[in-house]
Amino acid sequence: MITDLGTLTLGECAPGALAIQTAGLTGISLALPDLLARLAALQAFVPQPISFAVMLSLAEQTLQGVQLAIAAGLPVPDISAQMAIVAAIIAALEQALALIQQQVAIIESFNAHFATGGIQALRHSGAANTLGTELGGVVVDAASSNSLILIARSPEAEAALDALMVSV
């Protein structure tokens, strides 16, 4: 038996793929603001002047730390090492941001394809030979066939099918 499912968009023909795309965009949309906020905070970091009492306390702590490091045979830490760490974190976040932007571009490229209409969908259920003699040699179990046939009714629909599915 052949059932005409009507003329659909490619997204309606492949609701699972559309759901995956939506979930991907939702996940990225949730993660992106946090990543951008972290990056902005790191880039906005500027050491501020502090009071003499606080500087003295920090100097004493630093001196104690340096004395302990020297006693343990460790190299003395300096601000350039800390700045290098911050720069490395910024670079890693920028790299993650670039990767996310690439993924968003890929996912968004599917939007036009999923929105493309003019695809007629037919569902076949029954003996393979009732769909036509062409399937007799292709379908191994000619006793039954459950098939979905997508027919592009426009060049745009054909291009969308070709972009997202196996085409001949």
C-alpha positions as CSV (number, residue, x, y, z in Angstrom):
1,M,0.0,0.0,0.0
2,I,1.3,3.5,-0.9
3,T,0.3,6.4,1.3
4,D,0.8,10.0,0.1
5,L,2.2,11.9,3.1
6,G,1.8,15.2,1.2
7,T,4.3,17.9,0.3
8,L,6.6,18.7,3.1
9,T,9.8,20.6,4.0
10,L,12.9,18.6,4.3
11,G,12.8,19.3,8.1
12,E,9.4,17.7,8.2
13,C,10.7,14.7,6.3
14,A,13.6,14.3,8.8
15,P,12.2,15.4,12.2
16,G,15.1,13.6,14.0
17,A,17.7,15.5,12.2
18,L,15.9,18.7,12.8
19,A,15.6,17.9,16.5
20,I,19.4,17.2,16.7
21,Q,20.1,20.5,15.0
22,T,17.8,22.4,17.4
23,A,19.4,20.6,20.4
24,G,22.9,21.5,19.1
25,L,22.0,25.2,18.7
26,T,20.3,25.3,22.1
27,G,23.3,23.8,23.8
28,I,25.7,26.2,22.1
29,S,23.4,29.1,22.9
30,L,23.4,28.1,26.6
31,A,27.2,27.7,26.7
32,L,28.2,30.7,24.6
33,P,27.2,33.6,27.0
34,D,29.3,32.0,29.8
35,L,32.3,31.6,27.6
36,L,32.0,35.2,26.3
37,A,31.6,36.5,29.9
38,R,34.8,34.6,31.0
39,L,36.7,35.9,28.0
40,A,35.6,39.5,28.6
41,A,36.5,39.2,32.3
42,L,40.0,37.9,31.6
43,Q,40.5,40.6,28.9
44,A,39.3,43.3,31.2
45,F,41.7,42.3,34.0
46,V,43.9,45.2,35.0
47,P,45.9,45.2,38.2
48,Q,44.8,48.0,40.4
49,P,46.8,50.1,42.8
50,I,46.4,49.1,46.4
51,S,47.0,50.8,49.8
52,F,50.4,50.9,51.4
53,A,49.3,48.6,54.2
54,V,48.0,46.0,51.8
55,M,51.2,46.3,49.7
56,L,53.3,45.8,52.8
57,S,51.3,42.7,53.8
58,L,51.5,41.3,50.2
59,A,55.2,42.0,50.1
60,E,55.7,40.1,53.4
61,Q,53.7,37.2,52.1
62,T,55.7,37.2,48.8
63,L,59.0,37.4,50.7
64,Q,57.9,34.4,52.8
65,G,56.9,32.5,49.7
66,V,60.2,33.4,47.9
67,Q,62.2,32.3,51.0
68,L,60.3,29.0,51.1
69,A,60.8,28.5,47.4
70,I,64.5,29.2,47.7
71,A,64.8,26.8,50.6
72,A,62.9,24.1,48.6
73,G,65.1,24.7,45.5
74,L,62.2,26.0,43.4
75,P,62.4,28.9,41.0
76,V,61.1,32.2,42.3
77,P,57.6,33.1,40.9
78,D,57.1,36.4,39.3
79,I,54.2,38.4,37.8
80,S,55.2,37.5,34.2
81,A,54.5,33.9,34.9
82,Q,51.0,34.8,36.2
83,M,50.4,37.0,33.2
84,A,51.5,34.2,30.9
85,I,49.0,31.9,32.6
86,V,46.2,34.5,32.0
87,A,47.3,34.9,28.4
88,A,47.2,31.1,27.9
89,I,43.7,30.9,29.4
90,I,42.5,33.7,27.1
91,A,44.0,32.0,24.1
92,A,42.4,28.7,25.0
93,L,39.0,30.4,25.5
94,E,39.4,32.2,22.1
95,Q,40.2,28.9,20.4
96,A,37.1,27.3,22.0
97,L,35.0,30.3,20.9
98,A,36.3,30.0,17.3
99,L,35.4,26.3,17.3
100,I,31.9,27.0,18.6
101,Q,31.5,29.7,15.9
102,Q,32.5,27.1,13.3
103,Q,30.0,24.6,14.7
104,V,27.2,27.2,14.7
105,A,28.0,28.1,11.1
106,I,27.7,24.4,10.1
107,I,24.5,23.9,12.0
108,E,23.0,27.1,10.6
109,S,23.9,26.1,7.1
110,F,21.4,23.3,7.4
111,N,18.6,25.8,8.2
112,A,18.0,26.7,4.6
113,H,18.0,23.0,3.6
114,F,15.5,22.0,6.4
115,A,13.2,24.9,5.5
116,T,13.1,23.9,1.8
117,G,9.7,22.8,0.8
118,G,8.4,21.1,-2.3
119,I,9.3,17.5,-1.3
120,Q,6.5,15.0,-1.8
121,A,6.7,12.1,0.6
122,L,5.3,8.7,-0.1
123,R,5.2,5.8,2.4
124,H,5.1,2.2,1.1
125,S,4.2,-0.8,3.2
126,G,3.7,-4.2,1.7
127,A,5.1,-6.5,-0.8
128,A,8.2,-5.1,-2.5
129,N,6.8,-5.9,-6.0
130,T,3.7,-3.8,-5.4
131,L,6.0,-0.7,-5.5
132,G,7.2,-1.6,-9.0
133,T,9.2,-4.2,-10.8
134,E,12.4,-2.1,-10.3
135,L,12.5,-3.2,-6.7
136,G,12.3,-6.9,-7.5
137,G,16.1,-7.2,-8.0
138,V,17.0,-4.6,-5.4
139,V,15.0,-5.6,-2.3
140,V,16.4,-8.9,-1.1
141,D,13.2,-9.9,0.8
142,A,10.6,-9.3,-1.8
143,A,7.9,-10.5,0.6
144,S,7.8,-7.1,2.4
145,S,9.0,-3.6,2.1
146,N,8.6,-0.6,4.4
147,S,9.9,2.4,2.4
148,L,9.9,6.2,2.4
149,I,10.1,7.8,-1.0
150,L,11.0,11.5,-1.2
151,I,10.3,13.2,-4.5
152,A,11.9,16.6,-5.2
153,R,9.4,18.8,-6.9
154,S,11.7,21.8,-7.6
155,P,15.4,22.4,-8.2
156,E,15.7,23.8,-4.7
157,A,14.2,20.7,-3.2
158,E,16.6,18.5,-5.2
159,A,19.5,20.6,-4.0
160,A,18.4,20.3,-0.3
161,L,18.0,16.5,-0.7
162,D,21.4,16.3,-2.3
163,A,23.0,18.3,0.5
164,L,21.6,16.2,3.3
165,M,21.0,12.8,2.0
166,V,22.6,10.1,-0.2
167,S,21.9,11.1,-3.8
168,V,22.4,9.4,-7.1
